[in-house]
Amino acid sequence: MKKYLLCLFSWMWFDSYGQLPTPQVPAQLSFADIELTIQKAARQEIQQSVDALHRNHTYFQKLLEKTDLHFAVIAPILAAEKIPDDFKYLVIQESSLVGNAVSSSNAVGYWQFKAASATELGLRVDKEVDERMNLYAATKAACAYWKRSNVYFDNWAYTLISYNTGFTGAKSVAKEKYFGKKKMTIGKQTHWYLKKYLAYKVAFEEYVGKNTSPLQRFIRYYHNFPKGKSFKEIAQETATEEKALKEHNHWLKARKIPTDKPYIVLIPVANERYAAVAPKFEKTSLETDTMTQTPASKTYDNESRQQVNGVTVTIAKEGDTPTSLAQQGSITLEAFLLYNELTGASHPIEVGRHYFLEKKKKTTTQAYHIADGTENLWDIAQAYGIRFNQLLKRNRMTYDETLQEGRVVWLRNKRPQKVPIEIIDNP
């Protein structure tokens, strides 16, 4: 009974005044699948950031309402992509959930992607569309980045840091003793980005999903329905305001939704209208959606058969050889070696990597890839399902040329002779 009265009092305080008690940073904190021990100096530093977030109660309340609205879209994507739910708090740190946010370094959107990184991850960025501002598509791209990074670190804390520093930057501060471990110590020397993130998690976690004031909810407008339509037409069809549609869909720069691929339009409706309107437009499962196709580079599933760039692949398991993989695909060994551009039947097979059971294509929808310093051109050809010799031609490279970390690799078009090789310092 005492516990019930305490909870009731807390809700009354929340509804009447909107002033929430500032959470205190604990000595032990769970993040992703890791138990963190936070030392005193780090706790003090994190607490200062938590206090700052709670200092303006009106602002915090408004941001909390935005958080509840947007997390309803973000959380299911993280679950479907097998990314820890805790990563949803990172979007508040990155952009305060401002869809058209632009940083001083020209990072854009909810998850603050630079243009080169966005296109590498499969997002469209041009004069008609900037999917960095599309909550659904950008969240899928962020998941692809984290999965790729975590293949190396096997530690979600270092993977989170890599989102700010890039792979090489995170590698320089990572301690191998924590790779694959479920316990870590957070101290004064821990990277500031991780400590800042923990402040956002502590500041918001206790209150997310508990706001009782009337809120909007998003309808996710899927697949072929919005193709070729304007926001005015969509507003009329869904009985919403065109102004509200534009506010939550800054990604569209053209007058109408392009027809080159499916796009998701977020339609805000009041809670009381949601149940009546949503079934007409909202697909039931996020997990089967194919909105954003991202390369499978160093990101592997447990399923043995998938498609990369529209070409069938198989995932290598322990003990597999070129011969056994060819047999799985009901193709000859010669065909398997040709499709994967391997040297011979004795070529080592990497467990977890995908291998092609059909001929790779000459091109892909992605425009660029940024070399992370651990891969060669063959790795990239395999990742995107493009023929190796096509990559050589498009990038004006020779067979024995090495890839510099941060180099922009041209995938879809040939780099013009007058365009110099570009090196990106931070993905």
Residue, then its C-alpha position, 0 to 999 in steps of 0.5 A: m500500500k505504501k508503495y502504491l501511494l508513493c507511485l500515485f503521489s509521483w504521478m500527481w506531481f508529474d501531471s500537476y507541475g511537470q517538475l521531475p526529481t533529478p535522478q542520481v548517477p548510481a555506482q552500478l549501472s546496466f548498459a546494453d548487456i554490460e554491467l558498469t562500475i562507475q568510479k566516483a570521479a566519473r559519477q560526479e562528471i556524469q551527474q553534472s550533465v544529468d543536472a544540466l539536462h534537468r535544470n530547465h524543467t519546461y524544456f526537459q518536459k517538452l523533450l520528454e514528450k518528443t522522446d516518447l513520440h519518436f521512441a515508438v518508431i525507434a525502439p522496434i527498429l532496434a529490436a528488429e536489428k538486434i541492437p540493444d534498446d539502450f541505444k535509443y537514448l543516443v538520438i537525444q544526445e545527437s540531435s535532441l530529436v530535431g529532424n533537420a538538425v545540422s552540426s558545425s561539421n555538417a552532420v545532419g539529421y536525427w542521427q547526425f550523419k555526414a553525407a559520405s557516411a550516409t550514402e555508404l550506409g545506403l541513404r539517399v542524399d541529394k537535392e530531392v531527398d535527404e534520408r538523414m532526416n528520415l527517422y526510420a531510414a536513418t535509424k536503420a542506417a545507424c543500426a547497420y553502422w553499430k552492427r558492423s563496428n561491434v563485429y570487431f569490438d564485441n563490446w557495445a560501449y566501444t561500439l557507441i564510442s566509435y559512432n563519435t570517433g570512427f572505427t580507428g578512434a575507438k580502436s585507439v581507446a579500446k582495451e582488448k581486455y573488455f572485448g566480449k566482457k559483460k563488466m566494465t569500469i567507467g573512470k576519469q579516463t573513459h572517453w567523454y562521449l560514453k560518459k555523456y551518453l550515460a548522462y542522457k540515459v540516466a536523465f531520461e530512463e526513469y521517465v520515458g513512457k510515463n508522460t500522461s499528457p495528451l500526445q501525438r503518435f506516428i503513423r508509419y506510411y509504408h511502401n507504394f502508397p505515398k509514391g509520387k504523392s505530395f504532402k498536400e495529397i497525403a494530408q488530405e488522404t490521412a486527414t492531417e495537416e500538411k504543416a505537421l507532415k512537413e515538420h516531421n518529414h524534412w527529408l523530402k526536398a522535392r514537391k512529391i515523393p520520388t518513385d525510385k524506391p519505397y519511402i516511409v512518411l511519418i504522419p502525426v495524429a492525436n492519440e484519440r484518433y490513432a486507433a481509428v486511422a492507423p490500421k488504414f495505413e500502418k503495416t503490422s511488422l517492422e521486421t519484414d520491411t525492406m525500406t533501407q537496404t544496407p551492405a552486409s559488410k562484416t555484419y552477419d546473421n545466423e541464417s544461411r541464405q540471404q541476398v546482397n545486392g539482389v544476389t543470393v549468398t550463403i553464410a559460411k559456418e565452421g568447417d566450411t570450404p569452397t567445395s562444401l559451399a558450392q555444394q550447398g548452392s548446387i553449383t560447381l566449384e569452378a562457378f563458386l570460385l568465379y562468383n567470389e573471385l577466389t584463387g582456388a579450392s584451398h582458399p581459406i573460408e572466413v566463418g560468418r562471412h557471406y559468399f555468393l552463389e550467383k554472379k555478382k552485379k556490375t553496380t549497386t544503388q550505393a554511391y560510395h563506401i569509406a574504407d575503414g582501414t581493415e579491409n581491402l577492395w575484395d572485401i568491399a566487392q563482397a560486401y556490396g555484391i559488385r565485381f572486383n574488376q568493376l571496382l578497380k575501374r571505377n576507382r582507377m586502381t591497380y591490383d596491387e594498390t592498397l586502400q588508405e583508411g578513410r578513402v572514399v571508394w566509388l561504387r556506382n559510377k567511375r571517379p572522374q579523372k579530374v576528381p582527386i582521391e578523397i580521404i575522410d578523416n572521421p566517418 
